[in-house]
Amino acid sequence: MNFWQITLDLLGGFGLTALLFVLTLLFAIPLGLLLSFCSMSKYQPVKKITRVLIWIVRGIPLMLLVCMIYYLPGLLGTGTINIFDKMDRYFTALMGSSELLYYGSFVAVLIAFVINYACYFSEIFRGGIESVPQGQYEAGQVLGLTKGQIFSKIILKQVIKRILPPMSNEIITLVKDTALANVIAIPEIIKRAKDMAATQALTWPLFYTAVFYLLFVGFVTILLGYAEKRLSYFKA
């Protein structure tokens, strides 16, 4: 394989990496916001259960969580082929493909990533919401605003401004964490590079993948920097 063929092959794997990144953010952000509200709930059972869940998920390595989501259904069920492996085989037969399609495995990884990042995001959201002075809420009440209006018109903009820097760090970390998808053989960019090393004795494509990650992180960093500038309306 020449340089361009390898680049195209790696780009195909990077498409899965980008898809995992986008879908994780799409589902983890609203779930994280919901968890943050539950962790601040005045109803103690909900608050305690949510905080224990967040503690457990944040204490487990993401790679281990991916393996748990993928393998536990099989161990708890028949003990042989798990539900995600069955999905892979079903879609492979349905599409008439000669190669195994990893739709089920991708779902397992996505679930693990969403759960993991939702718990991290929830703590960032909670910190941002609790950092807004109580006087802001009282000012909204004096103006005759409802609780929903106070949150959407007064609190939310301040929260977004405060949480953007720590959220940016987590989002950039997510870009790199997508490489963990290869632990259950999903053919993302790292897996494809490792396959080239194993089958064709080409090690340089593995290091070449760093270029893709650097470009992607650079693009995300520019977007986040632009968002921070747009949210500079609270500066004195």
C-alpha positions as CSV (number, residue, x, y, z in Angstrom):
1,M,0.0,0.0,0.0
2,N,1.3,3.5,-0.9
3,F,0.9,6.6,1.2
4,W,-2.4,7.7,-0.3
5,Q,-4.0,4.3,0.0
6,I,-3.0,4.2,3.7
7,T,-4.3,7.8,4.2
8,L,-7.7,6.9,2.7
9,D,-7.9,3.8,4.8
10,L,-7.1,5.7,8.0
11,L,-9.6,8.4,7.0
12,G,-12.3,5.6,6.8
13,G,-11.4,4.7,10.4
14,F,-11.3,8.3,11.5
15,G,-14.9,8.7,10.2
16,L,-15.9,6.2,13.0
17,T,-13.8,8.2,15.5
18,A,-15.6,11.5,14.6
19,L,-19.0,9.8,14.7
20,L,-18.4,8.5,18.2
21,F,-17.2,11.9,19.3
22,V,-20.3,13.7,17.9
23,L,-22.8,11.2,19.2
24,T,-21.2,11.1,22.6
25,L,-21.6,14.9,23.0
26,L,-25.1,14.8,21.6
27,F,-26.3,12.4,24.2
28,A,-23.9,13.0,27.1
29,I,-24.6,16.8,27.5
30,P,-28.4,16.6,28.1
31,L,-27.9,13.4,30.2
32,G,-25.2,15.2,32.3
33,L,-27.5,18.2,32.8
34,L,-30.3,15.8,34.0
35,L,-27.8,14.1,36.4
36,S,-26.7,17.5,37.8
37,F,-30.3,18.4,38.6
38,C,-30.8,15.0,40.3
39,S,-27.5,15.4,42.3
40,M,-28.8,18.8,43.6
41,S,-32.3,17.5,44.2
42,K,-34.0,18.3,47.6
43,Y,-35.3,14.7,47.5
44,Q,-32.5,12.9,49.4
45,P,-32.9,9.4,47.9
46,V,-32.6,10.8,44.4
47,K,-29.7,13.0,45.4
48,K,-27.7,10.2,47.1
49,I,-28.4,7.5,44.4
50,T,-27.3,9.9,41.7
51,R,-24.1,10.9,43.6
52,V,-23.2,7.3,44.2
53,L,-23.7,6.5,40.5
54,I,-21.5,9.4,39.5
55,W,-18.8,8.3,42.0
56,I,-18.8,4.8,40.7
57,V,-18.6,5.7,37.0
58,R,-15.9,8.4,37.6
59,G,-13.9,5.8,39.6
60,I,-13.9,3.2,36.8
61,P,-11.4,3.5,33.9
62,L,-13.2,4.2,30.7
63,M,-11.6,1.2,29.0
64,L,-12.9,-1.1,31.7
65,L,-16.4,0.4,31.4
66,V,-16.4,-0.3,27.7
67,C,-15.5,-3.9,28.4
68,M,-18.2,-4.2,31.1
69,I,-20.9,-2.8,28.8
70,Y,-19.9,-5.1,26.0
71,Y,-19.3,-8.4,27.8
72,L,-21.6,-8.3,30.9
73,P,-24.9,-8.9,29.0
74,G,-23.5,-12.2,27.7
75,L,-22.1,-13.2,31.1
76,L,-25.4,-12.4,32.8
77,G,-27.4,-14.1,30.1
78,T,-26.5,-17.2,28.1
79,G,-22.8,-16.8,29.0
80,T,-21.8,-17.3,25.3
81,I,-22.6,-14.7,22.6
82,N,-23.6,-11.3,24.0
83,I,-26.4,-9.1,22.6
84,F,-23.9,-6.7,20.9
85,D,-22.1,-9.5,19.1
86,K,-25.5,-10.8,18.0
87,M,-26.3,-7.4,16.5
88,D,-22.9,-7.4,14.7
89,R,-23.7,-10.8,13.1
90,Y,-27.3,-9.9,12.3
91,F,-26.5,-6.7,10.5
92,T,-23.6,-8.4,8.6
93,A,-26.1,-11.1,7.3
94,L,-28.7,-8.4,6.6
95,M,-26.3,-6.3,4.6
96,G,-24.8,-9.3,2.9
97,S,-21.3,-8.2,3.8
98,S,-18.3,-10.6,3.6
99,E,-16.7,-8.8,6.5
100,L,-18.1,-8.5,10.0
101,L,-20.0,-5.2,10.6
102,Y,-19.5,-3.7,14.0
103,Y,-22.9,-1.9,14.5
104,G,-23.6,-3.7,17.8
105,S,-20.1,-3.1,19.1
106,F,-20.3,0.6,18.2
107,V,-23.6,0.8,20.2
108,A,-21.8,-0.7,23.2
109,V,-18.9,1.7,23.0
110,L,-21.3,4.6,22.6
111,I,-23.3,3.6,25.7
112,A,-20.1,3.4,27.7
113,F,-18.9,6.8,26.5
114,V,-22.2,8.5,27.1
115,I,-22.5,7.2,30.6
116,N,-18.9,8.1,31.4
117,Y,-18.9,11.6,30.0
118,A,-22.4,12.4,31.3
119,C,-21.2,11.8,34.8
120,Y,-18.2,14.1,34.3
121,F,-20.3,16.8,32.6
122,S,-22.8,16.6,35.4
123,E,-20.2,17.6,38.0
124,I,-19.2,20.5,35.8
125,F,-22.8,21.6,35.4
126,R,-23.4,21.3,39.1
127,G,-20.4,23.4,39.9
128,G,-21.4,26.0,37.4
129,I,-25.0,26.2,38.7
130,E,-24.0,26.3,42.4
131,S,-21.4,29.0,41.7
132,V,-24.0,31.6,40.6
133,P,-24.7,33.9,43.7
134,Q,-28.1,33.4,45.4
135,G,-28.7,37.1,44.8
136,Q,-29.2,36.4,41.1
137,Y,-32.1,34.2,41.9
138,E,-33.6,36.8,44.3
139,A,-33.2,39.5,41.7
140,G,-35.2,37.5,39.3
141,Q,-37.9,36.9,41.9
142,V,-38.1,40.6,42.6
143,L,-38.7,41.2,38.8
144,G,-41.6,38.8,39.0
145,L,-40.0,36.1,36.9
146,T,-40.9,32.4,37.2
147,K,-38.2,29.8,38.2
148,G,-38.0,28.7,34.6
149,Q,-37.5,32.2,33.4
150,I,-34.9,33.0,36.0
151,F,-32.9,29.9,35.0
152,S,-33.2,30.4,31.2
153,K,-32.8,34.2,31.1
154,I,-30.4,34.9,34.0
155,I,-28.7,31.8,35.3
156,L,-28.1,29.8,32.2
157,K,-25.9,32.3,30.3
158,Q,-23.7,32.8,33.4
159,V,-23.4,29.0,33.9
160,I,-22.4,28.4,30.3
161,K,-19.7,31.2,30.6
162,R,-18.3,29.6,33.8
163,I,-18.4,25.9,32.6
164,L,-17.0,26.4,29.1
165,P,-13.2,26.2,30.1
166,P,-13.6,22.9,32.1
167,M,-16.0,21.6,29.4
168,S,-13.4,22.4,26.8
169,N,-10.9,20.2,28.6
170,E,-13.3,17.3,28.8
171,I,-14.3,17.6,25.1
172,I,-10.6,17.6,24.0
173,T,-10.0,14.6,26.2
174,L,-13.0,12.9,24.5
175,V,-11.3,13.3,21.1
176,K,-8.4,11.2,22.4
177,D,-10.5,8.7,24.4
178,T,-12.2,7.6,21.2
179,A,-9.1,5.5,20.6
180,L,-10.4,3.2,23.4
181,A,-13.0,1.9,21.0
182,N,-10.4,-0.5,19.5
183,V,-10.4,-2.6,22.7
184,I,-13.5,-4.4,21.3
185,A,-12.1,-4.5,17.8
186,I,-14.1,-1.6,16.3
187,P,-12.2,-0.6,13.1
188,E,-11.6,3.1,14.1
189,I,-8.3,4.8,13.1
190,I,-6.1,3.2,15.7
191,K,-7.4,-0.3,15.1
192,R,-6.8,0.1,11.3
193,A,-3.2,1.3,11.9
194,K,-2.6,-1.7,14.3
195,D,-3.9,-4.1,11.7
196,M,-1.5,-2.7,9.1
197,A,1.3,-3.2,11.6
198,A,0.2,-6.8,12.2
199,T,-0.5,-7.9,8.6
200,Q,1.9,-5.7,6.6
201,A,4.7,-4.9,9.1
202,L,4.0,-1.2,8.6
203,T,4.5,0.6,11.9
204,W,4.6,4.2,10.6
205,P,0.8,4.4,10.0
206,L,0.3,4.0,13.8
207,F,2.4,7.2,14.4
208,Y,0.7,8.8,11.4
209,T,-2.6,8.7,13.2
210,A,-1.3,11.4,15.5
211,V,-1.6,13.9,12.6
212,F,-5.4,13.1,12.4
213,Y,-5.9,13.6,16.1
214,L,-3.8,16.8,16.1
215,L,-5.8,18.3,13.3
216,F,-9.1,17.3,14.9
217,V,-8.1,18.7,18.3
218,G,-6.9,21.9,16.6
219,F,-10.3,22.3,14.9
220,V,-12.2,21.7,18.1
221,T,-9.9,24.1,20.0
222,I,-10.6,26.8,17.5
223,L,-14.4,26.3,17.8
224,L,-14.2,26.3,21.6
225,G,-12.0,29.5,21.5
226,Y,-14.6,31.2,19.3
227,A,-17.4,30.2,21.7
228,E,-15.4,31.7,24.6
229,K,-15.0,35.0,22.7
230,R,-18.8,35.0,22.0
231,L,-19.5,34.6,25.7
232,S,-17.3,37.4,26.8
233,Y,-20.3,39.7,27.4
234,F,-19.8,39.4,31.2
235,K,-16.4,41.0,31.2
236,A,-16.2,44.3,33.0
